[in-house]
Amino acid sequence: MGGSVGTDVNGSDVLSALKLAQQAPAILGHGTAPSTNIPAKVSRDTVEEYSRLEQLFLACLQTGDDKSAQECLDRLSQRFGPANERVMGLRGLYQEATAKDTAALDKCLAEYEKILSETPVNVPVMKRRIALLRSLQRPTDAIAALIQLLDAVPTDAEAWVELADLYQSQGLGAQAIFSMEEALLIAPNSWNIHARLGELLYVCSSSSEGDAGRLAGKSVQHFCRSIELCDDYLRGYYGLAMATSHVLENKYAPESSADPAVPSRRTIEQLKDLALRRLEHLVQSRSVDDQNWVSSRGELIAAKELLNRYSAVK
């Protein structure tokens, strides 16, 4: 387990982390490195420089340079003190990343419990505890820990999104939808949260009975909002294509409607056509761009398969 941060990252994140980690000798003052806009040493006491040092710490962990990560952590601890909450969270992350087995991870968890027994609202440590519980495949405990975090910090949109994800993994659709709606109250213009909520509603509408039509309609609405906020959001168009197809196949949309909140079948058909056209355009334009292909390869492959499936039906 040494050297692994234990988080999912895409290709572009890995490349960025590798590029930054290669600068460790220059940043830490151990030698030379390729020219960059990063200062040769973290010498001046500024927020930007210590933020960069923290970024270097994370990059070194991600790329397996545990020695440089330890030095970054030591410098941060020396500057802000070992009792600083953020430093404590980073130290926990380092211990998790360098743990050799499950027993070592259990020891990290016990340390988090000890810290929180003394300081219950240590947010960085609370978040590390949640992440570790998830990695140890203890979703029920992770949900309880997230609820504790949100009791202390109810305006943390990312925590609400993570809680929704955990609820969904346990088959608790209604609770997942509620949690995602809470996230939207905090970040109403977040297109990715609208899309995530659309996905949840779509999944729940496929397994629901009495509310299936209503849930499917709300799913379409949130996917529409996501692409309204970000007109090149591939995931939003993909979801809109799936959700509108679901509404049409199950005949949830009326032939005509005077209520703007209840779109007619014709409107749903137009939205589906729009989603498929935009998906095709985005796939074509991004497939020829190496950087876009690396960063969103999975989404592009899924979109291509969806387009091929609809082409075969026609």
CORRAQUI-V608348 format. One record per backbone hydrogen bond with DSSP energy under -0.5 kcal/mol. NH is the residue of the N-H (numbers start at 1). CO is the residue of the C=O. Records with the same first field share a line. If there is no record, write none. Layout:
BEGIN
NH->CO / CO
END
This chain:
BEGIN
4->1 / 97
5->3
11->294
14->10
15->11
16->12
17->13
18->14
19->15
20->16
21->17
22->18
23->20
24->21
27->23
28->24
29->26 / 40
30->25
31->25
42->27
43->41
46->44
50->46
51->47
52->48
53->49
54->50
55->51
56->52
57->53
58->54
59->55
60->56
61->57
62->58
63->59
64->3 / 61
65->60
66->64
69->65
70->66
71->67
72->68
73->69
74->70
75->71
76->72
77->73
78->74
79->75
80->76
81->77
84->81
88->84
89->85
90->86
91->87
92->88
93->89
94->90
95->91
96->92
97->93
98->94
99->96
105->101
106->102
107->103
108->104
109->105
110->106
111->107
112->108
113->109
114->110
115->111
116->112
117->113
118->114 / 115
119->115
122->119
123->121
126->122
127->123
128->124
129->125
130->126
131->127
132->128
133->129
134->130
135->131
136->132
137->134
138->133
142->138
143->139
144->140
145->141
146->142
147->143
148->144
149->145
150->146
151->147
152->148
153->149
156->153
157->155
160->156
161->157
162->158
163->159
164->160
165->161
166->162
167->163
168->164
169->165
170->166 / 167
171->168
172->167
173->171
176->172
177->173
178->174
179->175
180->176
181->177
182->178
183->179
184->180
185->181
186->182
187->183
190->187
191->189
194->190
195->191
196->192
197->193
198->194
199->195
200->196
201->197
202->198
203->199
204->200
205->201
206->202
207->203 / 204
208->204
212->209
215->211
216->212
217->213
218->214
219->215
220->216
221->217
222->218
223->219
224->220
225->221
226->222
227->223
228->224
229->225
230->226
233->230
234->232
237->233
238->234
239->235
240->236
241->237
242->238
243->239
244->240
245->241
246->242
247->243
248->244
249->245
250->246
251->248
252->247
253->247
260->258
262->259
265->254
268->264
269->265
270->266
271->267
272->268
273->269
274->270
275->271
276->272
277->273
278->274
279->275
280->276
281->277
282->278
283->279
284->280
285->281
286->282
287->283
288->284
289->286
290->288
293->289
294->290
295->291
296->292
297->294
300->296
301->297
302->298
303->299
304->300
305->301
306->302
307->303
308->304
309->305
310->306
311->307
312->308
313->309
314->310
END
